Amino acid sequence: MPKQDKEKGISLRTIHLWLIIGAVIISGLMILFTFQLTTSFHALTHVSEQQVELAQAARELMDASDYLTEKVQRFTVQGEMRFLEEYFTEALESKRREEAIDRMSEGSGSEEALQSLQNAMNYSLELMNQEYYAMRLVIEAKGYKDYPEILHSIELSSEDQALAPEEKMRKATELVLNDDYYTLKDQIQENMKASLDKLEQTVYVENASALESLHGKIVFGRIAIVIQTIIILFMVWITSRLGINPILNAVNHIKSDSPIPEVGANEFRYLARAYNKIYEVYKSSLERLNFKASHDELTGAYNRAGYDLLLSSIDLNSTYMLLFDIDNFKAINDTYGHETGDKVLIKLVEVLRNNFRSDDYICRIGGDEFVVFMVHSPQIQREQITSKIEKINLALDETADGLPRASISVGITHGTDVNNVKELFENTDAAMYQAKQSGKRTYRFHKK
């Protein structure tokens, strides 16, 4: 990678754009996959249903054939008309054989299977002609006058016509019980079995093809899910590495009042460079203020000019402002003299420095009024502040240094409780005066 590109960094926006495009493409493929998977599943279901339907049709065909055989045989043996009626009800109305053959023909994708079906139908017709002839013999033997129209067209041979009724009955029975009759039935069953075998073979091939297609789509789906998961994990990783981690690191550097490392995504590097420039300007501005211009000559604390500069640059969200006023300072000057009063002011600043951090700013903004900016401080430090104030008052009580006792009244405001720096001072000043009015040597936090 060229040096310029390394310094510039990778654009998080560009990476996210391409990752989103990739995720959209994968999602589209996943949606397409679901449709294809549904199609394959329906095809597999159809093949399975077709296999069940063919087997059922074959069973119904053989059941219907056996039913007709039973009825014609009982009619030729017993000569009862009800068997003839039941036969033709099945043959002409129910038509289970024809319906089964039609269903098997529709499900067939093989010419050989169709030919076997046709052969079975031809043998079936030949068998029915033999059955019709046997039934006509019985009708003639019994002298029935009312019988199905289809049997009217059946003519007996002159030889059979001349037979006695008992002989006609016997011959009719022989026609539906002899070897020729069962040879035809065997031919029907063999052709039906051959057709069914071909159909099952065709269905098996279709079933295997559907399963293979379904398996391929499932594998594709798994691959797509893995790719999508990788993209999501990569998005989380790249966002964390180039965006979140640099931001968290930057927060720590800001809290420690140091420049931000220019690492991470291009967008963040741009922000870091901008911040560092402002930071450098800010630091150089502070450095340009010589000690005399920005600090109080007596106490060494920041003077009013330094206070104004600090006030304009603080972060309200992480800063406490504490306004200190020495109680009865005029009385100290009047009683002990201005030189002693000045020493009390110097002592107060030393005590403040001993109780606050080096990062905090101590300012003298008036004769006996001092401000402390506690920077990088969340609003949860109230107990620490009150403890510091108590220690400061205890230190001012000490007289071993030859100075008179003193005390302070303090007003306190956190920047998150105001809208601007003007309100920050006004509210802190009001809190300090509340402390004065409540008996001095105490403190008050500003309340919203």
C-alpha positions as CSV (number, residue, x, y, z in Angstrom):
1,M,0.0,0.0,0.0
2,P,1.5,3.5,-0.9
3,K,2.6,5.6,2.0
4,Q,0.0,8.3,1.1
5,D,-2.8,5.7,1.4
6,K,-1.5,4.5,4.8
7,E,-1.5,8.0,6.1
8,K,-4.9,8.7,4.7
9,G,-6.5,5.6,6.1
10,I,-9.3,3.4,4.9
11,S,-12.7,5.1,4.4
12,L,-15.2,3.5,6.8
13,R,-18.0,4.8,4.7
14,T,-16.7,3.1,1.6
15,I,-16.1,-0.2,3.4
16,H,-19.7,-0.1,4.9
17,L,-21.1,0.8,1.4
18,W,-19.5,-2.3,-0.1
19,L,-20.3,-4.5,2.8
20,I,-24.0,-3.3,2.6
21,I,-24.0,-4.0,-1.1
22,G,-22.6,-7.5,-0.4
23,A,-25.1,-8.1,2.3
24,V,-28.0,-7.0,0.0
25,I,-26.7,-9.3,-2.7
26,I,-26.4,-12.3,-0.3
27,S,-29.8,-11.5,1.1
28,G,-31.3,-11.4,-2.4
29,L,-29.7,-14.7,-3.2
30,M,-31.1,-16.1,0.1
31,I,-34.6,-14.9,-0.9
32,L,-34.1,-16.5,-4.3
33,F,-32.9,-19.7,-2.6
34,T,-36.0,-19.9,-0.5
35,F,-38.2,-19.7,-3.6
36,Q,-36.1,-22.3,-5.3
37,L,-36.1,-24.5,-2.2
38,T,-39.9,-24.2,-2.1
39,T,-40.1,-25.2,-5.7
40,S,-37.9,-28.2,-5.2
41,F,-39.8,-29.2,-2.1
42,H,-43.1,-29.0,-4.0
43,A,-41.6,-31.1,-6.9
44,L,-40.4,-33.7,-4.4
45,T,-43.8,-33.7,-2.7
46,H,-45.5,-34.1,-6.1
47,V,-43.3,-37.0,-7.1
48,S,-44.1,-38.7,-3.8
49,E,-47.8,-38.1,-4.1
50,Q,-47.6,-39.4,-7.7
51,Q,-45.9,-42.6,-6.5
52,V,-48.6,-43.1,-3.9
53,E,-51.4,-42.4,-6.4
54,L,-50.0,-44.8,-9.0
55,A,-49.8,-47.6,-6.4
56,Q,-53.3,-46.9,-5.3
57,A,-54.6,-46.8,-8.9
58,A,-52.9,-50.2,-9.5
59,R,-54.6,-51.7,-6.4
60,E,-58.0,-50.3,-7.4
61,L,-57.6,-51.7,-10.9
62,M,-56.9,-55.2,-9.7
63,D,-59.6,-54.9,-7.0
64,A,-62.1,-53.9,-9.7
65,S,-61.0,-56.7,-12.0
66,D,-61.3,-59.3,-9.2
67,Y,-64.7,-57.9,-8.3
68,L,-66.0,-58.3,-11.8
69,T,-64.5,-61.8,-12.0
70,E,-66.3,-62.7,-8.8
71,K,-69.6,-61.3,-10.0
72,V,-69.6,-63.0,-13.4
73,Q,-68.5,-66.3,-11.8
74,R,-71.3,-66.2,-9.2
75,F,-73.8,-65.3,-11.9
76,T,-72.8,-68.2,-14.1
77,V,-72.9,-70.6,-11.2
78,Q,-76.0,-69.4,-9.4
79,G,-77.8,-67.6,-12.2
80,E,-79.1,-64.9,-9.8
81,M,-79.8,-61.6,-11.6
82,R,-78.4,-59.4,-8.8
83,F,-74.9,-60.6,-9.6
84,L,-75.4,-59.4,-13.2
85,E,-76.6,-56.1,-12.0
86,E,-73.7,-55.7,-9.6
87,Y,-71.3,-56.6,-12.4
88,F,-72.6,-53.9,-14.8
89,T,-72.9,-51.3,-12.0
90,E,-69.2,-51.7,-11.6
91,A,-68.4,-52.0,-15.3
92,L,-70.6,-49.2,-16.6
93,E,-71.1,-46.8,-13.7
94,S,-68.3,-47.1,-11.2
95,K,-65.7,-47.8,-13.9
96,R,-62.9,-48.2,-11.4
97,R,-60.7,-50.0,-13.9
98,E,-61.0,-47.3,-16.5
99,E,-60.4,-44.5,-14.0
100,A,-57.4,-46.3,-12.6
101,I,-55.9,-46.8,-16.1
102,D,-56.5,-43.1,-16.9
103,R,-54.7,-42.1,-13.7
104,M,-51.8,-44.3,-14.5
105,S,-51.7,-43.1,-18.1
106,E,-51.5,-39.5,-16.9
107,G,-48.7,-40.2,-14.5
108,S,-46.7,-42.1,-17.0
109,G,-43.7,-40.6,-18.7
110,S,-42.6,-43.8,-20.4
111,E,-43.7,-45.2,-23.7
112,E,-43.1,-48.7,-22.5
113,A,-45.4,-48.2,-19.5
114,L,-48.1,-46.9,-21.8
115,Q,-47.7,-49.8,-24.1
116,S,-48.1,-52.3,-21.2
117,L,-51.2,-50.4,-20.0
118,Q,-52.6,-50.6,-23.5
119,N,-51.9,-54.3,-23.6
120,A,-53.6,-54.8,-20.3
121,M,-56.6,-52.9,-21.6
122,N,-56.8,-55.1,-24.7
123,Y,-56.7,-58.3,-22.7
124,S,-59.3,-56.8,-20.4
125,L,-61.6,-56.2,-23.3
126,E,-61.0,-59.7,-24.6
127,L,-61.8,-61.0,-21.2
128,M,-65.0,-58.9,-21.0
129,N,-66.2,-60.3,-24.4
130,Q,-65.7,-63.8,-23.0
131,E,-67.6,-62.8,-19.8
132,Y,-70.4,-61.2,-21.9
133,Y,-70.8,-64.4,-23.9
134,A,-71.0,-66.5,-20.7
135,M,-73.6,-64.1,-19.2
136,R,-75.7,-64.3,-22.4
137,L,-75.6,-68.1,-22.1
138,V,-77.0,-67.8,-18.6
139,I,-79.7,-65.3,-19.7
140,E,-80.8,-67.7,-22.4
141,A,-80.7,-70.7,-20.0
142,K,-82.8,-68.8,-17.4
143,G,-85.1,-67.1,-19.9
144,Y,-84.4,-63.6,-18.5
145,K,-86.1,-60.9,-20.6
146,D,-84.9,-57.8,-18.8
147,Y,-81.1,-57.4,-18.9
148,P,-78.5,-54.8,-19.9
149,E,-78.7,-53.4,-23.4
150,I,-75.1,-54.2,-24.1
151,L,-75.8,-58.0,-23.9
152,H,-78.4,-57.7,-26.6
153,S,-75.7,-57.5,-29.2
154,I,-74.1,-60.7,-28.1
155,E,-75.2,-63.5,-30.4
156,L,-74.8,-67.2,-29.5
157,S,-73.5,-69.6,-32.0
158,S,-76.1,-71.9,-33.5
159,E,-74.4,-74.8,-31.7
160,D,-74.6,-73.1,-28.3
161,Q,-78.1,-71.8,-29.0
162,A,-79.2,-75.4,-29.5
163,L,-77.9,-76.5,-26.1
164,A,-80.2,-77.4,-23.2
165,P,-80.5,-74.9,-20.3
166,E,-78.4,-77.0,-18.0
167,E,-75.7,-77.4,-20.7
168,K,-75.8,-73.6,-21.3
169,M,-75.2,-73.0,-17.6
170,R,-72.4,-75.5,-17.6
171,K,-70.7,-74.0,-20.6
172,A,-71.1,-70.5,-19.1
173,T,-69.4,-71.6,-16.0
174,E,-66.6,-73.2,-17.9
175,L,-66.0,-70.0,-19.9
176,V,-65.2,-68.0,-16.7
177,L,-63.4,-70.8,-14.8
178,N,-61.3,-72.5,-17.5
179,D,-57.6,-72.1,-18.2
180,D,-58.1,-69.7,-21.1
181,Y,-60.0,-67.3,-18.8
182,Y,-57.3,-67.3,-16.1
183,T,-54.6,-67.0,-18.8
184,L,-56.2,-63.7,-19.9
185,K,-56.4,-62.6,-16.3
186,D,-52.7,-63.5,-15.8
187,Q,-51.9,-61.5,-19.0
188,I,-53.7,-58.5,-17.6
189,Q,-51.9,-58.7,-14.3
190,E,-48.5,-59.2,-15.9
191,N,-49.0,-56.2,-18.2
192,M,-50.2,-54.2,-15.3
193,K,-47.2,-55.2,-13.2
194,A,-44.9,-54.4,-16.0
195,S,-46.5,-51.0,-16.5
196,L,-46.4,-50.3,-12.8
197,D,-42.7,-51.3,-12.6
198,K,-41.9,-48.8,-15.4
199,L,-43.9,-46.1,-13.7
200,E,-42.3,-46.7,-10.4
201,Q,-38.9,-46.6,-12.1
202,T,-39.8,-43.3,-13.8
203,V,-41.0,-41.9,-10.5
204,Y,-37.8,-43.1,-8.7
205,V,-35.7,-41.3,-11.3
206,E,-37.8,-38.1,-10.8
207,N,-37.6,-38.5,-7.1
208,A,-33.8,-38.9,-7.1
209,S,-33.5,-35.9,-9.4
210,A,-35.7,-33.8,-7.1
211,L,-33.8,-34.9,-4.0
212,E,-30.5,-34.0,-5.7
213,S,-31.8,-30.6,-6.7
214,L,-33.1,-30.1,-3.2
215,H,-29.8,-31.1,-1.7
216,G,-27.9,-28.8,-4.0
217,K,-30.1,-25.8,-3.0
218,I,-29.6,-26.6,0.7
219,V,-25.9,-26.7,0.3
220,F,-26.1,-23.4,-1.5
221,G,-28.2,-22.0,1.3
222,R,-25.7,-23.1,3.9
223,I,-22.9,-21.4,1.9
224,A,-24.9,-18.2,1.6
225,I,-25.6,-18.2,5.4
226,V,-21.9,-18.7,6.2
227,I,-20.9,-15.9,3.8
228,Q,-23.6,-13.6,5.3
229,T,-22.4,-14.4,8.8
230,I,-18.8,-13.7,7.8
231,I,-19.9,-10.3,6.3
232,I,-21.7,-9.4,9.5
233,L,-18.8,-10.4,11.7
234,F,-16.4,-8.5,9.4
235,M,-18.6,-5.4,9.6
236,V,-18.6,-5.6,13.4
237,W,-14.9,-6.2,13.5
238,I,-14.0,-3.4,11.0
239,T,-16.4,-0.9,12.7
240,S,-14.8,-1.7,16.1
241,R,-11.3,-1.6,14.8
242,L,-11.6,1.5,12.7
243,G,-14.3,3.4,14.5
244,I,-15.3,2.4,18.0
245,N,-11.8,1.6,19.4
246,P,-10.2,4.9,18.1
247,I,-13.2,6.8,19.6
248,L,-12.8,5.2,23.0
249,N,-9.0,5.7,22.9
250,A,-9.6,9.3,21.9
251,V,-11.9,9.9,24.9
252,N,-9.1,8.7,27.2
253,H,-6.6,11.1,25.6
254,I,-9.1,14.0,25.8
255,K,-9.6,13.3,29.5
256,S,-5.8,13.2,30.0
257,D,-5.5,16.5,28.1
258,S,-3.3,15.1,25.3
259,P,-3.5,15.0,21.5
260,I,-5.6,12.2,19.8
261,P,-3.7,9.5,17.8
262,E,-4.5,9.8,14.1
263,V,-5.5,6.1,13.6
264,G,-8.6,4.3,12.4
265,A,-10.9,5.1,9.5
266,N,-10.3,8.0,7.2
267,E,-13.2,9.9,8.6
268,F,-12.0,9.6,12.2
269,R,-8.5,10.5,11.2
270,Y,-9.9,13.7,9.7
271,L,-11.6,14.5,13.0
272,A,-8.5,13.7,15.0
273,R,-6.4,16.0,12.9
274,A,-8.9,18.8,13.3
275,Y,-9.0,18.3,17.0
276,N,-5.2,18.2,17.3
277,K,-5.0,21.4,15.4
278,I,-7.4,23.1,17.8
279,Y,-5.6,21.5,20.7
280,E,-2.3,22.9,19.4
281,V,-3.8,26.3,19.0
282,Y,-5.3,26.1,22.4
283,K,-2.0,25.0,24.0
284,S,0.0,27.6,22.1
285,S,-2.5,30.3,23.2
286,L,-2.0,29.4,26.8
287,E,1.8,29.3,26.4
288,R,1.7,32.7,24.7
289,L,0.2,34.2,27.8
290,N,3.2,35.0,29.9
291,F,3.1,34.4,33.6
292,K,2.6,38.1,34.4
293,A,-0.2,38.5,31.9
294,S,-2.2,35.4,32.9
295,H,-1.3,35.0,36.6
296,D,-1.9,37.0,39.7
297,E,1.4,38.5,40.9
298,L,0.6,38.0,44.6
299,T,-0.7,34.5,44.8
300,G,0.5,32.8,41.6
301,A,-3.1,31.8,40.6
302,Y,-4.5,32.7,37.3
303,N,-5.7,36.3,37.1
304,R,-8.8,37.6,35.6
305,A,-7.4,37.4,32.0
306,G,-6.4,33.8,32.6
307,Y,-9.8,33.1,34.1
308,D,-11.6,34.6,31.0
309,L,-9.5,32.4,28.7
310,L,-10.1,29.3,30.7
311,L,-13.8,30.0,31.0
312,S,-14.2,30.3,27.2
313,S,-12.5,27.0,26.5
314,I,-13.8,24.6,29.2
315,D,-16.1,21.7,28.5
316,L,-19.3,22.3,30.4
317,N,-20.2,18.6,30.3
318,S,-17.2,17.6,32.5
319,T,-16.4,20.7,34.6
320,Y,-17.2,21.9,38.1
321,M,-16.9,25.6,38.9
322,L,-16.2,26.4,42.6
323,L,-16.4,30.1,43.7
324,F,-14.5,30.8,47.0
325,D,-15.0,33.9,49.1
326,I,-13.0,34.5,52.3
327,D,-15.4,35.2,55.2
328,N,-14.9,38.6,56.9
329,F,-11.8,39.4,54.9
330,K,-12.3,43.1,55.3
331,A,-12.2,42.6,59.1
332,I,-8.9,40.8,58.8
333,N,-7.4,43.7,56.8
334,D,-8.8,46.2,59.2
335,T,-7.5,44.3,62.3
336,Y,-4.2,42.9,61.1
337,G,-3.3,45.1,58.2
338,H,-3.2,44.6,54.4
339,E,0.1,42.8,54.6
340,T,-1.4,40.1,56.8
341,G,-4.5,40.0,54.5
342,D,-2.2,39.4,51.5
343,K,-0.5,36.5,53.4
344,V,-4.0,35.0,54.1
345,L,-4.7,35.1,50.3
346,I,-1.4,33.4,49.5
347,K,-2.1,30.8,52.2
348,L,-5.5,30.1,50.7
349,V,-4.1,29.5,47.2
350,E,-1.5,27.1,48.7
351,V,-4.2,25.2,50.5
352,L,-6.3,25.1,47.3
353,R,-3.3,23.6,45.4
354,N,-2.8,21.0,48.1
355,N,-6.4,19.9,47.9
356,F,-7.0,20.0,44.1
357,R,-5.4,18.2,41.2
358,S,-2.6,19.6,39.1
359,D,-5.1,19.5,36.1
360,D,-7.5,21.8,37.9
361,Y,-7.3,25.6,37.4
362,I,-7.2,28.1,40.3
363,C,-8.0,31.7,39.5
364,R,-8.2,34.9,41.5
365,I,-11.0,37.0,40.0
366,G,-11.4,39.6,42.7
367,G,-9.9,40.9,46.0
368,D,-10.8,37.8,48.0
369,E,-12.8,35.8,45.5
370,F,-11.2,32.7,43.9
371,V,-12.5,30.3,41.3
372,V,-11.4,26.6,40.9
373,F,-12.3,24.8,37.6
374,M,-12.4,21.1,38.3
375,V,-12.0,19.7,34.7
376,H,-12.7,16.1,33.6
377,S,-15.1,15.7,36.5
378,P,-18.5,13.9,36.2
379,Q,-21.4,15.2,38.3
380,I,-21.1,12.4,40.8
381,Q,-18.1,13.9,42.7
382,R,-20.2,15.9,45.3
383,E,-18.9,14.0,48.3
384,Q,-15.3,14.5,47.2
385,I,-15.9,18.3,46.8
386,T,-17.5,18.7,50.2
387,S,-14.6,16.7,51.7
388,K,-12.1,19.1,50.0
389,I,-13.9,22.2,51.3
390,E,-13.9,20.8,54.9
391,K,-10.1,20.2,54.7
392,I,-9.5,23.7,53.3
393,N,-11.4,25.3,56.2
394,L,-9.5,23.1,58.7
395,A,-6.2,24.2,57.1
396,L,-7.3,27.9,57.3
397,D,-8.0,27.4,61.0
398,E,-4.4,26.6,61.7
399,T,-2.5,29.6,63.3
400,A,0.9,28.0,63.7
401,D,2.1,30.1,60.8
402,G,1.2,33.3,62.7
403,L,-1.7,34.1,60.5
404,P,-5.2,34.7,61.9
405,R,-7.9,32.1,61.5
406,A,-10.0,32.3,58.3
407,S,-12.8,30.5,56.6
408,I,-14.4,30.3,53.2
409,S,-17.9,30.2,51.8
410,V,-18.3,28.3,48.5
411,G,-20.8,28.1,45.7
412,I,-20.6,25.1,43.4
413,T,-22.1,24.4,39.9
414,H,-21.6,21.6,37.4
415,G,-21.6,22.6,33.8
416,T,-24.3,20.2,32.8
417,D,-26.7,22.2,35.0
418,V,-26.4,25.3,32.8
419,N,-26.6,26.3,29.1
420,N,-23.6,28.5,28.8
421,V,-20.6,29.9,30.7
422,K,-22.5,33.1,31.6
423,E,-25.1,31.0,33.4
424,L,-22.3,29.0,35.0
425,F,-20.8,32.0,36.8
426,E,-24.1,33.5,37.7
427,N,-25.5,30.3,39.2
428,T,-22.2,29.7,41.1
429,D,-22.1,33.2,42.4
430,A,-25.8,32.9,43.6
431,A,-24.9,29.6,45.3
432,M,-21.9,31.3,47.1
433,Y,-24.1,34.1,48.4
434,Q,-26.6,31.5,49.7
435,A,-23.7,29.9,51.6
436,K,-22.8,33.4,53.0
437,Q,-26.4,34.0,54.1
438,S,-26.7,30.6,55.8
439,G,-23.9,31.4,58.3
440,K,-20.7,31.4,56.3
441,R,-17.9,28.8,56.5
442,T,-20.1,26.5,54.4
443,Y,-21.0,25.6,50.8
444,R,-24.0,25.4,48.5
445,F,-24.5,23.4,45.3
446,H,-26.6,25.2,42.7
447,K,-29.9,23.5,42.1
448,K,-31.8,23.6,38.8
